[in-house]
Amino acid sequence: MTDLYSEADNAVEQENYNDASLLQSQADLLYEVVENLETILSEQED
């Protein structure tokens, strides 16, 4: 996930804003999925 954020930063540095936006969105979405999975796993353990 941090790789996606790093790649987004690199794209911004290269002024490739479309790619940066896409990478940032994908990283954010992946972060949300991970949080949801952690919640589900936590509930399953209880």
LUMLUMDREN-2810 file (N, C-alpha, C; in Angstrom, 1 decimal):
<atoms>
<atom><aa>M</aa><ch>A</ch><at>N</at><xx>0.8</xx><yy>-1.2</yy><zz>0.0</zz></atom>
<atom><aa>M</aa><ch>A</ch><at>CA</at><xx>0.0</xx><yy>0.0</yy><zz>0.0</zz></atom>
<atom><aa>M</aa><ch>A</ch><at>C</at><xx>0.9</xx><yy>1.3</yy><zz>0.0</zz></atom>
<atom><aa>T</aa><ch>A</ch><at>N</at><xx>1.9</xx><yy>1.2</yy><zz>0.8</zz></atom>
<atom><aa>T</aa><ch>A</ch><at>CA</at><xx>2.8</xx><yy>2.4</yy><zz>0.8</zz></atom>
<atom><aa>T</aa><ch>A</ch><at>C</at><xx>3.5</xx><yy>2.6</yy><zz>-0.5</zz></atom>
<atom><aa>D</aa><ch>A</ch><at>N</at><xx>3.7</xx><yy>1.5</yy><zz>-1.2</zz></atom>
<atom><aa>D</aa><ch>A</ch><at>CA</at><xx>4.2</xx><yy>1.6</yy><zz>-2.6</zz></atom>
<atom><aa>D</aa><ch>A</ch><at>C</at><xx>3.3</xx><yy>2.4</yy><zz>-3.5</zz></atom>
<atom><aa>L</aa><ch>A</ch><at>N</at><xx>2.0</xx><yy>2.2</yy><zz>-3.4</zz></atom>
<atom><aa>L</aa><ch>A</ch><at>CA</at><xx>1.1</xx><yy>3.0</yy><zz>-4.2</zz></atom>
<atom><aa>L</aa><ch>A</ch><at>C</at><xx>1.2</xx><yy>4.5</yy><zz>-3.9</zz></atom>
<atom><aa>Y</aa><ch>A</ch><at>N</at><xx>1.3</xx><yy>4.8</yy><zz>-2.6</zz></atom>
<atom><aa>Y</aa><ch>A</ch><at>CA</at><xx>1.5</xx><yy>6.2</yy><zz>-2.2</zz></atom>
<atom><aa>Y</aa><ch>A</ch><at>C</at><xx>2.8</xx><yy>6.8</yy><zz>-2.7</zz></atom>
<atom><aa>S</aa><ch>A</ch><at>N</at><xx>3.8</xx><yy>6.0</yy><zz>-2.6</zz></atom>
<atom><aa>S</aa><ch>A</ch><at>CA</at><xx>5.1</xx><yy>6.4</yy><zz>-3.1</zz></atom>
<atom><aa>S</aa><ch>A</ch><at>C</at><xx>5.1</xx><yy>6.7</yy><zz>-4.6</zz></atom>
<atom><aa>E</aa><ch>A</ch><at>N</at><xx>4.4</xx><yy>5.8</yy><zz>-5.3</zz></atom>
<atom><aa>E</aa><ch>A</ch><at>CA</at><xx>4.3</xx><yy>5.9</yy><zz>-6.8</zz></atom>
<atom><aa>E</aa><ch>A</ch><at>C</at><xx>3.4</xx><yy>7.1</yy><zz>-7.1</zz></atom>
<atom><aa>A</aa><ch>A</ch><at>N</at><xx>2.4</xx><yy>7.4</yy><zz>-6.3</zz></atom>
<atom><aa>A</aa><ch>A</ch><at>CA</at><xx>1.6</xx><yy>8.6</yy><zz>-6.5</zz></atom>
<atom><aa>A</aa><ch>A</ch><at>C</at><xx>2.5</xx><yy>9.9</yy><zz>-6.3</zz></atom>
<atom><aa>D</aa><ch>A</ch><at>N</at><xx>3.3</xx><yy>9.9</yy><zz>-5.3</zz></atom>
<atom><aa>D</aa><ch>A</ch><at>CA</at><xx>4.2</xx><yy>11.0</yy><zz>-5.1</zz></atom>
<atom><aa>D</aa><ch>A</ch><at>C</at><xx>5.2</xx><yy>11.2</yy><zz>-6.3</zz></atom>
<atom><aa>N</aa><ch>A</ch><at>N</at><xx>5.7</xx><yy>10.1</yy><zz>-6.8</zz></atom>
<atom><aa>N</aa><ch>A</ch><at>CA</at><xx>6.6</xx><yy>10.1</yy><zz>-7.9</zz></atom>
<atom><aa>N</aa><ch>A</ch><at>C</at><xx>5.9</xx><yy>10.7</yy><zz>-9.1</zz></atom>
<atom><aa>A</aa><ch>A</ch><at>N</at><xx>4.6</xx><yy>10.3</yy><zz>-9.3</zz></atom>
<atom><aa>A</aa><ch>A</ch><at>CA</at><xx>3.9</xx><yy>10.8</yy><zz>-10.5</zz></atom>
<atom><aa>A</aa><ch>A</ch><at>C</at><xx>3.6</xx><yy>12.3</yy><zz>-10.4</zz></atom>
<atom><aa>V</aa><ch>A</ch><at>N</at><xx>3.4</xx><yy>12.8</yy><zz>-9.2</zz></atom>
<atom><aa>V</aa><ch>A</ch><at>CA</at><xx>3.2</xx><yy>14.2</yy><zz>-8.9</zz></atom>
<atom><aa>V</aa><ch>A</ch><at>C</at><xx>4.5</xx><yy>15.0</yy><zz>-9.3</zz></atom>
<atom><aa>E</aa><ch>A</ch><at>N</at><xx>5.6</xx><yy>14.4</yy><zz>-8.8</zz></atom>
<atom><aa>E</aa><ch>A</ch><at>CA</at><xx>6.9</xx><yy>15.0</yy><zz>-9.1</zz></atom>
<atom><aa>E</aa><ch>A</ch><at>C</at><xx>7.2</xx><yy>15.1</yy><zz>-10.6</zz></atom>
<atom><aa>Q</aa><ch>A</ch><at>N</at><xx>6.6</xx><yy>14.1</yy><zz>-11.4</zz></atom>
<atom><aa>Q</aa><ch>A</ch><at>CA</at><xx>6.8</xx><yy>14.1</yy><zz>-12.8</zz></atom>
<atom><aa>Q</aa><ch>A</ch><at>C</at><xx>5.7</xx><yy>14.9</yy><zz>-13.5</zz></atom>
<atom><aa>E</aa><ch>A</ch><at>N</at><xx>4.8</xx><yy>15.5</yy><zz>-12.7</zz></atom>
<atom><aa>E</aa><ch>A</ch><at>CA</at><xx>3.7</xx><yy>16.3</yy><zz>-13.2</zz></atom>
<atom><aa>E</aa><ch>A</ch><at>C</at><xx>2.7</xx><yy>15.4</yy><zz>-14.0</zz></atom>
<atom><aa>N</aa><ch>A</ch><at>N</at><xx>2.6</xx><yy>14.2</yy><zz>-13.6</zz></atom>
<atom><aa>N</aa><ch>A</ch><at>CA</at><xx>1.7</xx><yy>13.2</yy><zz>-14.3</zz></atom>
<atom><aa>N</aa><ch>A</ch><at>C</at><xx>0.5</xx><yy>13.1</yy><zz>-13.3</zz></atom>
<atom><aa>Y</aa><ch>A</ch><at>N</at><xx>-0.4</xx><yy>14.1</yy><zz>-13.3</zz></atom>
<atom><aa>Y</aa><ch>A</ch><at>CA</at><xx>-1.4</xx><yy>14.2</yy><zz>-12.3</zz></atom>
<atom><aa>Y</aa><ch>A</ch><at>C</at><xx>-2.5</xx><yy>13.2</yy><zz>-12.5</zz></atom>
<atom><aa>N</aa><ch>A</ch><at>N</at><xx>-2.8</xx><yy>12.7</yy><zz>-13.7</zz></atom>
<atom><aa>N</aa><ch>A</ch><at>CA</at><xx>-3.8</xx><yy>11.7</yy><zz>-13.9</zz></atom>
<atom><aa>N</aa><ch>A</ch><at>C</at><xx>-3.4</xx><yy>10.4</yy><zz>-13.2</zz></atom>
<atom><aa>D</aa><ch>A</ch><at>N</at><xx>-2.1</xx><yy>10.0</yy><zz>-13.5</zz></atom>
<atom><aa>D</aa><ch>A</ch><at>CA</at><xx>-1.6</xx><yy>8.8</yy><zz>-12.8</zz></atom>
<atom><aa>D</aa><ch>A</ch><at>C</at><xx>-1.6</xx><yy>8.9</yy><zz>-11.3</zz></atom>
<atom><aa>A</aa><ch>A</ch><at>N</at><xx>-1.2</xx><yy>10.1</yy><zz>-10.9</zz></atom>
<atom><aa>A</aa><ch>A</ch><at>CA</at><xx>-1.1</xx><yy>10.4</yy><zz>-9.4</zz></atom>
<atom><aa>A</aa><ch>A</ch><at>C</at><xx>-2.4</xx><yy>10.2</yy><zz>-8.8</zz></atom>
<atom><aa>S</aa><ch>A</ch><at>N</at><xx>-3.4</xx><yy>10.8</yy><zz>-9.4</zz></atom>
<atom><aa>S</aa><ch>A</ch><at>CA</at><xx>-4.8</xx><yy>10.7</yy><zz>-8.9</zz></atom>
<atom><aa>S</aa><ch>A</ch><at>C</at><xx>-5.3</xx><yy>9.3</yy><zz>-8.8</zz></atom>
<atom><aa>L</aa><ch>A</ch><at>N</at><xx>-5.0</xx><yy>8.5</yy><zz>-9.9</zz></atom>
<atom><aa>L</aa><ch>A</ch><at>CA</at><xx>-5.5</xx><yy>7.1</yy><zz>-9.9</zz></atom>
<atom><aa>L</aa><ch>A</ch><at>C</at><xx>-4.7</xx><yy>6.3</yy><zz>-8.9</zz></atom>
<atom><aa>L</aa><ch>A</ch><at>N</at><xx>-3.4</xx><yy>6.5</yy><zz>-8.7</zz></atom>
<atom><aa>L</aa><ch>A</ch><at>CA</at><xx>-2.7</xx><yy>5.7</yy><zz>-7.7</zz></atom>
<atom><aa>L</aa><ch>A</ch><at>C</at><xx>-3.1</xx><yy>6.1</yy><zz>-6.3</zz></atom>
<atom><aa>Q</aa><ch>A</ch><at>N</at><xx>-3.4</xx><yy>7.4</yy><zz>-6.1</zz></atom>
<atom><aa>Q</aa><ch>A</ch><at>CA</at><xx>-3.9</xx><yy>7.8</yy><zz>-4.7</zz></atom>
<atom><aa>Q</aa><ch>A</ch><at>C</at><xx>-5.2</xx><yy>7.2</yy><zz>-4.4</zz></atom>
<atom><aa>S</aa><ch>A</ch><at>N</at><xx>-6.1</xx><yy>7.2</yy><zz>-5.4</zz></atom>
<atom><aa>S</aa><ch>A</ch><at>CA</at><xx>-7.4</xx><yy>6.6</yy><zz>-5.2</zz></atom>
<atom><aa>S</aa><ch>A</ch><at>C</at><xx>-7.3</xx><yy>5.1</yy><zz>-4.9</zz></atom>
<atom><aa>Q</aa><ch>A</ch><at>N</at><xx>-6.5</xx><yy>4.4</yy><zz>-5.7</zz></atom>
<atom><aa>Q</aa><ch>A</ch><at>CA</at><xx>-6.3</xx><yy>3.0</yy><zz>-5.5</zz></atom>
<atom><aa>Q</aa><ch>A</ch><at>C</at><xx>-5.8</xx><yy>2.7</yy><zz>-4.1</zz></atom>
<atom><aa>A</aa><ch>A</ch><at>N</at><xx>-4.8</xx><yy>3.5</yy><zz>-3.7</zz></atom>
<atom><aa>A</aa><ch>A</ch><at>CA</at><xx>-4.2</xx><yy>3.3</yy><zz>-2.3</zz></atom>
<atom><aa>A</aa><ch>A</ch><at>C</at><xx>-5.2</xx><yy>3.6</yy><zz>-1.2</zz></atom>
<atom><aa>D</aa><ch>A</ch><at>N</at><xx>-6.1</xx><yy>4.6</yy><zz>-1.4</zz></atom>
<atom><aa>D</aa><ch>A</ch><at>CA</at><xx>-7.1</xx><yy>4.9</yy><zz>-0.4</zz></atom>
<atom><aa>D</aa><ch>A</ch><at>C</at><xx>-8.1</xx><yy>3.7</yy><zz>-0.4</zz></atom>
<atom><aa>L</aa><ch>A</ch><at>N</at><xx>-8.5</xx><yy>3.2</yy><zz>-1.5</zz></atom>
<atom><aa>L</aa><ch>A</ch><at>CA</at><xx>-9.5</xx><yy>2.1</yy><zz>-1.6</zz></atom>
<atom><aa>L</aa><ch>A</ch><at>C</at><xx>-8.9</xx><yy>0.9</yy><zz>-0.9</zz></atom>
<atom><aa>L</aa><ch>A</ch><at>N</at><xx>-7.7</xx><yy>0.6</yy><zz>-1.2</zz></atom>
<atom><aa>L</aa><ch>A</ch><at>CA</at><xx>-7.0</xx><yy>-0.6</yy><zz>-0.6</zz></atom>
<atom><aa>L</aa><ch>A</ch><at>C</at><xx>-6.9</xx><yy>-0.4</yy><zz>0.9</zz></atom>
<atom><aa>Y</aa><ch>A</ch><at>N</at><xx>-6.7</xx><yy>0.8</yy><zz>1.4</zz></atom>
<atom><aa>Y</aa><ch>A</ch><at>CA</at><xx>-6.6</xx><yy>1.1</yy><zz>2.8</zz></atom>
<atom><aa>Y</aa><ch>A</ch><at>C</at><xx>-8.0</xx><yy>0.8</yy><zz>3.5</zz></atom>
<atom><aa>E</aa><ch>A</ch><at>N</at><xx>-9.0</xx><yy>1.2</yy><zz>2.8</zz></atom>
<atom><aa>E</aa><ch>A</ch><at>CA</at><xx>-10.4</xx><yy>1.0</yy><zz>3.3</zz></atom>
<atom><aa>E</aa><ch>A</ch><at>C</at><xx>-10.7</xx><yy>-0.5</yy><zz>3.4</zz></atom>
<atom><aa>V</aa><ch>A</ch><at>N</at><xx>-10.3</xx><yy>-1.3</yy><zz>2.4</zz></atom>
<atom><aa>V</aa><ch>A</ch><at>CA</at><xx>-10.5</xx><yy>-2.7</yy><zz>2.3</zz></atom>
<atom><aa>V</aa><ch>A</ch><at>C</at><xx>-9.8</xx><yy>-3.4</yy><zz>3.5</zz></atom>
<atom><aa>V</aa><ch>A</ch><at>N</at><xx>-8.6</xx><yy>-3.0</yy><zz>3.7</zz></atom>
<atom><aa>V</aa><ch>A</ch><at>CA</at><xx>-7.8</xx><yy>-3.6</yy><zz>4.8</zz></atom>
<atom><aa>V</aa><ch>A</ch><at>C</at><xx>-8.5</xx><yy>-3.3</yy><zz>6.1</zz></atom>
<atom><aa>E</aa><ch>A</ch><at>N</at><xx>-8.9</xx><yy>-2.1</yy><zz>6.3</zz></atom>
<atom><aa>E</aa><ch>A</ch><at>CA</at><xx>-9.6</xx><yy>-1.8</yy><zz>7.6</zz></atom>
<atom><aa>E</aa><ch>A</ch><at>C</at><xx>-10.9</xx><yy>-2.6</yy><zz>7.7</zz></atom>
<atom><aa>N</aa><ch>A</ch><at>N</at><xx>-11.6</xx><yy>-2.8</yy><zz>6.7</zz></atom>
<atom><aa>N</aa><ch>A</ch><at>CA</at><xx>-12.8</xx><yy>-3.6</yy><zz>6.8</zz></atom>
<atom><aa>N</aa><ch>A</ch><at>C</at><xx>-12.5</xx><yy>-5.0</yy><zz>7.1</zz></atom>
<atom><aa>L</aa><ch>A</ch><at>N</at><xx>-11.5</xx><yy>-5.6</yy><zz>6.4</zz></atom>
<atom><aa>L</aa><ch>A</ch><at>CA</at><xx>-11.1</xx><yy>-6.9</yy><zz>6.7</zz></atom>
<atom><aa>L</aa><ch>A</ch><at>C</at><xx>-10.6</xx><yy>-7.1</yy><zz>8.1</zz></atom>
<atom><aa>E</aa><ch>A</ch><at>N</at><xx>-9.9</xx><yy>-6.2</yy><zz>8.7</zz></atom>
<atom><aa>E</aa><ch>A</ch><at>CA</at><xx>-9.5</xx><yy>-6.2</yy><zz>10.0</zz></atom>
<atom><aa>E</aa><ch>A</ch><at>C</at><xx>-10.7</xx><yy>-6.2</yy><zz>11.0</zz></atom>
<atom><aa>T</aa><ch>A</ch><at>N</at><xx>-11.7</xx><yy>-5.4</yy><zz>10.7</zz></atom>
<atom><aa>T</aa><ch>A</ch><at>CA</at><xx>-12.9</xx><yy>-5.4</yy><zz>11.5</zz></atom>
<atom><aa>T</aa><ch>A</ch><at>C</at><xx>-13.6</xx><yy>-6.8</yy><zz>11.4</zz></atom>
<atom><aa>I</aa><ch>A</ch><at>N</at><xx>-13.8</xx><yy>-7.3</yy><zz>10.2</zz></atom>
<atom><aa>I</aa><ch>A</ch><at>CA</at><xx>-14.4</xx><yy>-8.6</yy><zz>10.1</zz></atom>
<atom><aa>I</aa><ch>A</ch><at>C</at><xx>-13.7</xx><yy>-9.7</yy><zz>10.8</zz></atom>
<atom><aa>L</aa><ch>A</ch><at>N</at><xx>-12.4</xx><yy>-9.7</yy><zz>10.7</zz></atom>
<atom><aa>L</aa><ch>A</ch><at>CA</at><xx>-11.6</xx><yy>-10.7</yy><zz>11.3</zz></atom>
<atom><aa>L</aa><ch>A</ch><at>C</at><xx>-11.7</xx><yy>-10.6</yy><zz>12.9</zz></atom>
<atom><aa>S</aa><ch>A</ch><at>N</at><xx>-11.7</xx><yy>-9.4</yy><zz>13.3</zz></atom>
<atom><aa>S</aa><ch>A</ch><at>CA</at><xx>-11.8</xx><yy>-9.1</yy><zz>14.8</zz></atom>
<atom><aa>S</aa><ch>A</ch><at>C</at><xx>-13.2</xx><yy>-9.6</yy><zz>15.3</zz></atom>
<atom><aa>E</aa><ch>A</ch><at>N</at><xx>-14.2</xx><yy>-9.4</yy><zz>14.5</zz></atom>
<atom><aa>E</aa><ch>A</ch><at>CA</at><xx>-15.6</xx><yy>-9.8</yy><zz>14.9</zz></atom>
<atom><aa>E</aa><ch>A</ch><at>C</at><xx>-15.7</xx><yy>-11.4</yy><zz>14.9</zz></atom>
<atom><aa>Q</aa><ch>A</ch><at>N</at><xx>-15.0</xx><yy>-12.0</yy><zz>13.9</zz></atom>
<atom><aa>Q</aa><ch>A</ch><at>CA</at><xx>-15.0</xx><yy>-13.4</yy><zz>13.8</zz></atom>
<atom><aa>Q</aa><ch>A</ch><at>C</at><xx>-14.3</xx><yy>-14.1</yy><zz>15.0</zz></atom>
<atom><aa>E</aa><ch>A</ch><at>N</at><xx>-13.3</xx><yy>-13.4</yy><zz>15.5</zz></atom>
<atom><aa>E</aa><ch>A</ch><at>CA</at><xx>-12.5</xx><yy>-14.0</yy><zz>16.7</zz></atom>
<atom><aa>E</aa><ch>A</ch><at>C</at><xx>-13.3</xx><yy>-13.9</yy><zz>18.0</zz></atom>
<atom><aa>D</aa><ch>A</ch><at>N</at><xx>-14.3</xx><yy>-13.0</yy><zz>18.0</zz></atom>
<atom><aa>D</aa><ch>A</ch><at>CA</at><xx>-15.1</xx><yy>-12.9</yy><zz>19.3</zz></atom>
<atom><aa>D</aa><ch>A</ch><at>C</at><xx>-16.2</xx><yy>-13.9</yy><zz>19.4</zz></atom>
</atoms>
